[in-house]
Amino acid sequence: MERIASADGTPLAVERSGSGPPLVCIHGTSATRSTWDEFAAELAGMECVRYDRRGRGDSGDADEYSLAREVEDARAVVERVGDPESVAAFGHSFGAVVAFQLARETPLHRLVLYEPPVLAGDHGDREPGFADRLRQVLDEEGPEAAVRTFRGMPADAPLEPEARDGDALARTVVREVAVAESFDRPATVEVATPTRCLVGGDTGAMLRESTLAVQEAIPNADLVTVEGHGHDALATDPATAAALLDDFLPTSA
């Protein structure tokens, strides 16, 4: 693991494995860089670069939070790896929102977006004002209850150790949902980077609609379905997730 500084000085924990053209992986809400470990093991002919987003894992945080800060973090990692136009990025869930915004500002070599939740708050299977609901649960019932509410889990469902790290995790969940709810997604965006959007065949309505909306907004984006999986194929079937990128991502093979 190495540490780099983002534009505002926040330290970011970065881990690399493999060799070949670089792929920067950006994890989703309530996750850490370890989310990508099994996926990284399935990649051939690429260097997989994953980092803990601010407020998660071994990375630092700051009092002021915004999507712009997240994009600065991603850009810092990309620029540490190489010239951005030679670097690919893969974002999952909220990490895909970060990667999408990064590509709007900085041309990349390739872009992969797995179910970016840019319609959260007024579409599909989450009610409007979900971030406010999470804040209420956090204040009244505590951080573990907020995480369960975010994940749609029963109140007595067990949480993995990583999800029981208290206020830090719940705070990042709430603020990221708020960003997703307010995300400005124009009908068409200026993204020159070749883009692949992934959507699970078993994914619910909100994330499916959201992914389709992003794919339709990017002129040179295609859409690939991860058959038999939902939002978590990186964990449930990383080999399939990696294989769906074989014809899209450059490798040294």
N, C-alpha and C positions, 0 to 999 in steps of 0.2 A: 504494500500500500504506500502511496505517496500523498502528500498534501500540496495543494496549490491554493493561491489566493484569488478570489473573485474580484471584480472591479471595486467593490466596497470594502475589501479586505477580509471578508468572511472566508475562513479556511474550508476547503472541500476535500474530502477523502476520495481518492481515485485509485482504482485497481485495474491492472491490465493482464491479459493472458492471450496466448496465441501469437501468430506472426502473419503479416500480410497487410493489405490495405486496412486502415482503421475504421472501426464502427463504434461510435459513441452511443451508449445505451442509457436511456433516461427513464427511471422507474416511476411508478404511479403513486397515488396517495396511499398512505399507511404501509408502504414498502420501503426497502433499502436496496443498496446495490447488489446484495446477495440474491435478490429476486432473479438476477440474470445468470447466476452461476451455472445452472444446468444447461441453459440455452447456450452460453459461451462454450461449454464443453462439446456441443454439437456442431459448432461452426468449424469449417475447414478453410484454411487459406486466408484467414482474416485475423486481425488483432482486435479483440473485444475489449473496449474501454468502458467501464461502468463506474459511476460515482454516486455517493450519497447526496441527494439534494439537501439544500439548507434546512436545518432543523431535524434531520433524520440521521440515524446511524452515527458515524464518526465525524460528520461534518458539523461546522458551527452554525450559528444563526445570528440574526440582528433584530433590533427592535422594530425596524421598518420592514414591511413585507409588501411585495407586489409581484405581478407576473413579470414586469420588467427586470426585477432582481433575479428571478429564476432564469430568464433568458440570458442575462449577463453571466450567470454561473455556467450555463451550458456553453456559451461562447468561450468562456475562459478555458473550459476543458477541451473544446474543439481546437482552439488555437494552440494549446499546449501540445496537442497531438501532431498538428501540421497545418498546412495551408487549408482553410475551410473548404475550398473548392475541390480538395482531394480527400475529404473526410465525409463518410456517411453517418447519418444519425438515425436511431430507432427509438421512438418514444412509445411507451405503453400507458394507456389511460391518461391521467393528468400529465404524465411525462410526454404524451403525444401532443397535448396542448402546448407545452413548452417547446417541443421540437417544431411544431407547426409555426409558432410565432418566431422562433429563431430563423427558420427558412424564409419567412416573409422579409426578414431584415438582412440576412446573410446567406448568399448562395452557397449551397453545399453540393457534394458530389451525388449523393443519393439520400432520399428521405423515406423512412418507413413509419407509418402511423397506425398503431393498433388501438382502435376504438377510442378516439379522443372525445371526451364528454362535453362538447361545446353547446349542446342543447339542454344540459341539465337545468332543472328549475321550472320548465314549463312544457315539457314533453314527456310522454311515455310513463315510465314506472316510478317517477319521483315527483312529489308534489311541489308546487311553487314555494319558494322561500325555504328550501331544504336546509340551507346554511343557518337560517334563524332557528329552525327546529333543532339542529345539532347544538347550537349555542345554548338553547334552553335545556336540553338534556344534559349537557356538560355542566351547567350551573346547578341544576337541581338533583342530578343523579350521579354525576362524576364522570371521569374520563373513560372508564371501561364501558359504561353504558353508552356513551357517545360513539365509541368505536363500533359497538354492536349495532347501534341504530344506523350508522353509515353503511355497514355491511349487510343490513337486513337480517341480522341474527336474532334468535330468541334471547330473552333477557338472561337465561341461565346457561347459555351456550359457553363452553370454555374458549378462552383466547390463548393463542400461542404466546410463549414468553416475550417475543419481540413486540407483541401488541399490548403488553401489560406494563409499558414503561411510563404510564401515567400521563400527566398533563402535556408533556412534549408531543406525544403522538396525537392526542385529541386536538391540541391547538393547531397542528399542521393540517389535520383533516378538515377542520372547520374553515380555516382560511383558504384552503385550496378549493373546496366546494363553492365558497363565495366567489372566487375568481372565475371558476367555470360558469357559474350562473350569470355573471356579468360580461362574459367574453364577447367581444365585438367580432362577429364573423360575417364579413361582407359576402355578397352573392358570388363574387369572383375575386380572387386574390392574385397578386403578382408574385408567384412562386415559380422561379425558373428551374428549380431543382426537380429532376425526375422523381416521382413520388409513387409509392405503393401503399394503399390503405388495406388493412386487414380487419376483418370482422368475423366473429365466431358464428358458425351456423346455428348454434343454440343460444345466441345472445338475445337479450330482451329488447323491447321496442325502442326505448330511449337511446341506447348506445348504437343500435343498428341505424336509426334515423340520423343520429349525430355523425356517424362515420360516413354514411352516404352523402350527407350535406357537405362535409369537408371534401370528399372525393369529387363531387360535382363542382365545387368552388375552385379547385386547382386544375388548370387547363390540361396538364400533362400527367394526371394521376390515374392509375388503374385501381381496381378493387379485386381482392382475392378473399374468398371465404375459407375459414378454418373449419372444415366440416367436422361435425361431432363434438365441437368444443364451444365454450362460451368466452367469457372475458379473461379466463385464466389459463389459456393454453401454454403460456410460457412455463407454468408450473406443472400442469397436468400432462403435457405432451411436447416438451421442448424440441424433440427431434423433428416433429411435424412442422412446428413453427419455423425452425431453421430451414427445413427443406423447401418451404414455400418462398424462400428468398433466393434460392440457388440461381435462378435465371435473371435475378435483378441486381444483386449486390456483386461488386467486383471482388475477385479473389486472386491470390498469387498462384493458384493451381493451374 
